[in-house]
Amino acid sequence: MQFILDGIQKGIHLTATLDPQVMVIVKLSLFVSALATAIAVVIAVPLGSLIAIKKFSGKKLAIALINTGMGLPPVVVGLVVTLFLSRYGPLGFLHWLYTPIGMVLAQVIIATPIITGLSMAAVQSVEQKFFLQIIALGATTRQALWIVLKEIRLSVLAAVIAGFGSIISEVGAVMMVGGNIKGQTRVLTTAVVLETHMGNIDIAIALSLILLTMSFIVNLTLTFIQQRKAR
Amino acid sequence: MVVYRIENVHLAYPGGFCLVVPYLSLAEGKVLAVIGPNGAGKTTLLNTLAFFERPKGALIELFGKRLKKPQIDLNLRRLISVVFPRPYLLNDTVFNNIALPLRIRGIRNTAAVGQACEDFKIAHLKTKNALKISHGEMHRVALARALVTQPRLLLMDEPFSSLDPRYKDTLITDLRRTIRDNHLTTVFVTQDQSEALRLGDEICVMKNGRILQRDLPSRLFSHPASRDVADFVGIETIIEGQVVKKEDNLCSVKINGTTLEAISACERGDNVFVCIRPEDVIISRQDEATSARNRFKAKIIKIEPWMLEYKVAIEAGFPLVSFVTKQSIESLNLKPEKEIFVSFKATAIHLIKR
């Protein structure tokens, strides 16, 4: 029991003193997941909105695929990306395996369907007539979409935060693609796994506390957004 | 001048509904009111005019340009404004909502937004959030927004259906003035006959996806072309007149050479439609003294069976219709060409301001 309490105490100390060893890991985590979220947003928000407003054959299939994608197991994504990036894989020439860029790629694949699905739902929640009204005021489809997205920006923001939340906390993909190399590809989640195995409970707890805090901030922001909408 | 012409419109829907319009044209600066029961195809017709529907094989000519492709050129489309039953405003200030169609066109024109606000008496709301104003005010914002670009064609789908009557009245007055001032070609869909009478230069009755009759208001009501039209518009007598005198609420309305008395809030000098329901018109053989303020010597034109009663068409210096029972016809010995007296109360007349 005592070793847990000691761990928590030391963990808080490490966090509070901004221990350089810990901070390197935090920075890389934030960098990889934020970049992956940014790239995913650029793909996912227009894609989700277009699927929501366009009528095309196979729309139901597309929606089913996206919904499946929203629940992709990170470890499977990690495996596939690792295979593609491996030396003799189709993308081996990029030399992205065991680099942060490779980790970003894996996380983009995880986050994109989540943000696509949620922004699609957000756009679908807007009455079709609202969209038609904007068009009827002289807007092109692109202008109308932009106006509608701005109108539901809170829902879109919620989709983005949900995407970020899902990748900052996943371990399977970054572990396999990044390889958990100290100072290069070690992020919060992979570090927690390693430090626990090595018996460095204090560092593992410190990293977990930081991860928990981030997760809490993400959820707090989401809650605030949802409450603002409900008003 | 014809600004819009459609021919051979044939739109079939999965449910079996079909819009069939062999010909429809709109004259510049005129207001066409489209009325008809639910499911008559009024909104579908409006959507076709707004290019939300693309009928195959139809001939469409807009502002003198024959449209070859089913798609409409953006610049041509931007000459049309559409108003929906609900306002659909953005979560932004009233000013920004009204400026939206201008911004879409890449135009900054504060003066135009200001003018549109003045036209619809919402200048004091400019800085307020458009979702936090009253329901009626939202409709005013929607109309100002539709007209800020000075469109050449205004299409409105039941724009006042959800407004309470008193608010609706002043809004229609403001809209009517704006439409007249701008000489704006307008088509509007409504289920409410009095709205159609107040705004429409012409009225078009639809049922089952077809146009049954298109006519001047007074003609449509006095000469319905078919039983379907008559059923829908009722056979109320509707005559054009002018308020020439007003004491308290009692208005004297001049029609042709005759003067009627009616209770109404209309003012002296107002042009009005005088509406008299057949069940309020009483026929007698002699000029009896009654409490009815309107009494006229008249002549029977025609008697025909109508539902369970008889419909009597009367000429009293203006056309009138009365419902009577079979028993009354016999006891009063009513027949065509017979001279009679008709009377109706001042409260039985409904005036619709033009």
Interface residues (C-beta under 8 A of the other chain):
Chain A: E127 K129 F130 L132 Q133 I134 A136 L137 G138 A139 T140 Q143 I147 E151
Chain B: A50 F52 L74 R77 R78 I80 S81 V82 F84 R86 Y88 L90 N91 L100 P101 I104 R105 R145 A146 T149
